[in-house]
Amino acid sequence: MIRQPNLTPKHQRGAVLLIALIMLLLLTIIGMAGMRDTNMQEKMAGNLRDQNLAFQAAEAGLRFAEQQAKGQYNSLNQLELVDNQPTVFIRDAVYEGFTEGVYAEPTYTITKLPHPGPLDMQDIVNPQTTGGESLAVGEAMILDFVLVRIESTGTGMSPDAKVKLRSLYFVEE
């Protein structure tokens, strides 16, 4: 007669149950850490997209303002500088052409700056790349232009993402 081991409930100690519960706890911790990491990456990607959208809006406002200034030479030229200080031509105008889902439309300011005076064209024109002749050493030229500073502010999808850009622009006659 073969004797079978006595497997009554009073002799079982539950070691397999304890190990299974520990393994489930470890899998839960790993899953939660993966979810937290995924959420963090999603937030970073959203913030990067928002910042890029704000930059694009500011860039669009800046380029639009440059075109506005280009067409306004006579108006800009007639502005008087008080004590050679900058004069605001257009303050906080709105560029309504950028409609890519931004929180606020880009704004821009055009400010007339003092004329820098004689310019050394050798610093501006490179005869090797333009095919033209440069001025003689020490020779200067006063160009007929107005110097303006253009500042543009763009906002992303949230009001917290803002980008400000600034450029100097020569408006020629």
C-alpha angles and dihedrals in degrees: 000000000000115000117224119210115255106250100177117148094254092068098049115097102189099237093144091051091051093049091047091052091050091050091050090050091052092049090050092051092049091048093049092049090051091050092050091050091049092050091050092050090049091053092048092050091049092050091049091050090048092050092048091050091051090050092050091049092050091047091050091050091048094051092046091051091050089055090047091052091046091059094046102061095129093048092047093046092053094056112108119225111224110220088342089295123141118271122212111233100177120008123198098342115173124237105212096181095085107081104157096133098281123161092236133009117255118269129203141190126206115203124185112226129200115275107261091222124222114012125206100231092199087073092050106037121055107198092201092061102032098040091228133116121261125225121262118269111284093013115128134191131207109217123205102244144113119235114219135179114219121198122187131185122200129188127204128216091294125048090239095067106079131158126190121199129186132192138174113227131191110217107201127200 
